[in-house]
């Protein structure tokens, strides 16, 4: 399916890289990257578009074609990223949008739906959790520590070399239970869209490390019962970064939320699961 790549500029002067699928007159499904738009697989975007939706996936700040300044010291907050989502939704369609976020993009989506409820009509949260990066609440599962140790013991890539970054991503995917070949291909695509080869910018695109420096206060977990839009929580059973218990908690604490567990998935949504996820999203 043919798509259109573009940029959107908010009234705050922030440029967001966007890609459109489907009929632009159709109801909008907005996919927040985690952090790059490529976190959302092509197959899922195309399936949603075939289902009669205008699908727009976009890069968060400091990723892809969006505004990049200093990923190591972001001069914005999680609330600003949530405001970006609302501005994009309003700028693309007069009607409330279905907002979806994956990974750290799921944190953006939760806050956006809470802070800008009139901008959104439905919510999908994929592979994410209800607290910011850092120490977790006692009742939430933390990252699999064995996997984290193994991941960080991998030899660091040459961040200026595409092949080195791609092989490093494939090795990391094997640790976390994702498909190495798919991760290798995706890392190459992300590399090609990254504005420059500096270590901090590449890491922000490949790993979303900007969130380690981002102001995510105040907490929002306690506000989840305020959400009144139809909500789908999608989580991989094999996710070792945000274990499936994180998704189970989200589904319990958001009124009426549906939980879809992908039994063979880890952190990424596999292309093989695209139709199943799209069907569930279209039912919201």
Buried (B, 14 or more C-beta within 10 A) or exposed (E): EEBEEEBBEBEEEBBBBBBBBBEEEBBBBBBBBBBBBBBBBBBBBBBBBBBEBBBBBBBBBBBBBBBBEEBBEBEBBBBBBBBBBBBBBBBBBEEBBBBBBBBBBBBBBBBBBBBBBEBBBBBBBBBBBBBBBEEBEEEBBBBBEEBBEBBEEBEEBEBEEBEBBBBBBBBBBBBBBBBBEBBBBBBBEBBEBBBEBBBBBBBBBBBBBBBBBBEBEEEBBEBBEEBEBBBBBBBBBBBBBBBBBBBBBBBEBBEEBBBBBBEEBBBBBBBEBBBBBBEBBBEB
